[in-house]
Amino acid sequence: MILVTGGAGYIGSHTVLALKEAGYKTVVFDSLERGHRDLNFGDVFVEGDLRDYDQIESVFRAHPIEGVVHFAASSLVGQSMAEPEGYYLNNLTGTLNLLRAMRTVEVSRIVFSSSASVYGEPETIPITEEAKKDQTSVYGETKYWIERMLDSYCRSYGFGAIALRYFNAAGCDPACRTGEDHTPETHLIPLVLDVALGRRESISVFGDDYPTDDGTCVRDYIHVTDLAEAHVLSLKKLFDEGQSFRASYNLGNGKGYSVSQVIEVVREVTGHPIPTEIGPRRAGDPAVLVASSALAERELGWSQAHADLKEIVETAWAWHKKRFS
Ligand code: NAD
């Protein structure tokens, strides 16, 4: 069985479906602080909190777990700057508890949800795994330090670990079984879809004077189903590689889209005019963030099946209507 922490959340629930389709049985462990009971597709569901060591150890003792996919984290950049302690506690202590429990029961394969935020402001585009890592948020720091913990556990205890550095996860399960339902929502596509659905009056665009073609920030949107597939491939690689394997891979679309381009595609898909308000730039927002995923393609055999922005928005829109109207 595969333990999926945070498996009732957005990317976690998609990955549980992908693992099922690949023939794995899953135990979902989620506090439901941000996740949803109805988005659990695990064979077993345990409501629990990684900050409590005994809870997570008892899950390993109760089920024949062979590997772990670790999504559970606090992940709001702004909140991490306002309330850093909670981020250190949940992301660092929570992960340390997970790794300790794994070591205690001798489970040593883990795929970890890292983030583009480990890089901070890029010096060159596209961003490769070797790029400078100079985080600009506490959230990004916690992801970076967890990667360092994984280095140590692989080096000293023979773990096998893959960190997947996601860029902007977007879109939803093409079969509409699960999708994005964050409270608060901070991601661009669901926020714009909220306007189309009448849940929000307009969309704020933070800055239109960046050095990009239309002046708005350019980001890399990767379909969540393609992300989910990368976790299945990573687990397989860890089972194949044996002890002490350690790698980090970027996962992105490789193609950047500006905020204005995303809004335009939402207009096209929904038929809604989507009023916008141009505001000032947000501190710490780089002009362009685009990934190179060449290493994941080469070493994991990963490729995208849903890279087209229109398809990403169409799948997100189908889910948004189903969930929120
Ligand atoms: P999410 O909030 O939908 O999912 C996280 C899940 O973890 C939630 O269901 C939450 O209840 C659970 N959780 C949090 N703390 C927990 C704890 N202490 N114990 C047990 N469960 C806990 O978030 P998501 O968008 O699916 O992101 C998943 C992971 O991917 C996170 O680690 C996030 O930092 C990372 N990530 C996400 C994106 C993105 O674009 N969404 C980009 C880069 C990295």
Residues whose N, C-alpha, C, O or C-beta is under 5 A from the ligand:
A	BS01	NAD	G6 A8 G9 Y10 I11 G12 F29 D30 S31 L32 E33 R34 G35 G48 D49 L50 R51 F71 A72 A73 S74 S75 G94 S113 S114 S115 A116 Y166 F167 N168 A169
